Amino acid sequence: MRGLIYSGRVTKEILRDPLSAVFGIGFPVVLLLLLSAIQKNVPVAMFVLSELTPGIAVFGLSFLSLFSAQLVAKDRATSVLSRLFTTPMQASDFIIGYVLPLLPMALLQGIICYAVALILGLELQIGILWALLCLLPVAAIYIGIGLLCGSLLSEKAATSLCGALLTNLSAWLSGTWFSLDLVGEGFRAVADLLPFSHAVDLGRAALASDPGGVLSHLPWVCGYATVLLAAAVLAFFRKMRV
């Protein structure tokens, strides 16, 4: 209940900066439109909607790390958390309060991305629903990264790490734009140790209604989400005791 109440306060903070939310939702749509336009003018299948859309949907979630890192870092820099630390709230209550408002944003972002893909010619299928549901644990990964960075680093450092660095890592190590096998086995092996490629492959398998593909990547995604959120709780708990 304490986490739910705190999530209301976090929601108000998010709504005070609507431009960031609009950018986070709109930028993946712009990429989808641009790459679809490129596909129409090239003779080979480079950006097929059924492969591209799940990747763009996952890439768009990387902006959630920036939002969550900014929220925590700003609260740490002000007297908000100092006053709240005197209340009976636990570290997990704070993390729940930060996570809950961002999950609907992630789902809305995915819905808009797939809606645009349908307009561009993506086939309407039940796999879209499964792909949207699979975005939730992926969103938890990016939110967990942001909360962990926001709990440990200053606002400037946290936003730098969760901004350009994380979005680039997510873009190049996920296989959204190209097959990771084209770079080499070593690059593929490193990428497979991280959650980004598994998140994209999970979305593609869900869209294709491929249970085997979903089950092979879902443990990786859920495992990373659990570890990162748990680490965020521990890091936040340490800051509460300082």
VENDA-V453322 format. One line per field, one symbol per residue. phi: phi as a letter, one per 20 degrees, with the letter a starting at -180 (. if undefined). psi: psi as a letter, one per 20 degrees, with the letter a starting at -180 (. if undefined). Layout:
phi->???
psi->???
This chain:
phi->.fffffffffgfffffcfffffffefffffffffffffffdcedeecfgfefggffffgffffffffffffffffffdeffgfffeeffegffffffefgfeffffffffffffffffffpfffbffffffffffffffffffffffffffddffffffffeeffffffffeddmfebffffepffffffffedeffffffffffffeldgfffffdfgfffffffffffffffffffffef
psi->ghhgghhhghghhgiimhhgggghhhghgggggghhhghijqiqngmphhhgghghgghhihihggghgggggghhiajghghhiirjqrhhgggghhgghhghggggggggghghhghijpppqhhgghhghihghghhghgggghgghhhrrgggghggidggghgghghjikghrphhhhrhggggghiirighhgghggghghjlnhghghhhghgghgggggghghgggghghhhi.
